[in-house]
Amino acid sequence: MKFHNIKGLKGEVTVPGDKSISHRAVMFGALSEGKTEITNFLQGADCLSTIGCFRRLGIDIENQENTVTIWGKGLDGLSAPSGTLDAGNSGTTTRLISGILAAQPFTTTLTGDSSIQKRPMKRIIEPLSMMGARIESLNGNGCAPLQINGSPLHGIHYHSEVASAQVKSAILLAGLYAEGETAVTEPVLSRNHSELMLRTFGANIRSEGTTAVISPRPRLTGQKIRVPGDISSAAYFIAAGLLVPGSDILIRNVGINPTRAGILKAAKAMGGHVSLLNENREGEPTADLHVVYRPLHGTVIEGDMIPTLIDELPIIAVMAAAASGTTIIRNAAELKVKESNRIDVMVRNLSAMGCSITGTEDGMIIEGKGSSELPLTGAVIDSFADHRIAMSFAVASLIAEGETTIRGSECVSISYPDFYSDLLSLTK
Ligand code: S3P
């Protein structure tokens, strides 16, 4: 994919459905009794992997024109798959489904692509084992492929070292089947979509600060779920609107759950202008985002804010590269274990575009180029098959002098198949 710089983004865009919420709607629908209908479902490869896994577990799922219909069979309705389950590139599928499979009366082997086979699974194997699960990393490296021998589980109170919604959700899903209550405390609150949606489906779950507690064996019933637009996808347009001089854009129907909306705070802290219109606070809150170009300045991004913008840190680093002054990102060591090592990859690619950036143990220090209209230099960028890297550098190319080539640009299909055409539509 080649991009040339563009002057002023104008118009409206509607981003696809939220990835985290789409995954959960399929999983919880499968474990519920009766029909679940999911509208505005994300047709990205990751969410299709979740559908594929549940079909293999015996659940009827229809997927037509962004509406997914699931005929759930209740908590005990899954059946043993023949052969290995494939989670593709999806960490959410792998970790959340492990919590469910740990309690089934059958054995499953679960794997994914080469990236998934390098991502840490010890973080779920450990707490699930404490609940009585028997999970083996078949290559002995704490990663997939995993052999999950379903067993009777008992509740625990787990204190997680990482603020990870995937870890929290895996434990809470196992807790649906455990004897006694299951609690998870995290160091900082991570996205709470599982807690909110499990409650909608009928689970007895409560949240107190950074602790979530679930009671076992609820009767979950099918629901109608409308998935809001994904703020992690909207982030690329927020950044593009703030970075390209003359821009004025509207991003429709974006999920602004506070556990996800850190990008809005970061943009504000950098002097950006994003206003919320048509706010709807029922269930998962949504709003239209109006973004107008503003010169940005550096900031510090750290602490409790990190889980609320963890997937947006690559694009925030691009914003920082064009801002005036220094931006420091810290407490974000999790970036090293995402679809790629996002600290290393951002340092390598932003350096190639002429930005002064240093990787640290838990983040990055970026010296912004401030004043110029085209602060970066076009370069050949490797996406490292990481969708968020490809999209970040498509935006970076808009403020780069000369041509940028993104190798492996097709990986955007993981979370945003129409990303390039939607971005181009704002340039016309
Ligand atoms: C996700 C949680 C986050 C996030 C990922 C999706 C989820 O991962 O980075 O893209 O849907 O629960 P961690 O839980 O590993 O932080």
Residues whose N, C-alpha, C, O or C-beta is under 5 A from the ligand:
A	BS01	S3P	S20 T92 A163 S164 A165 Q166 V167 I310 D311
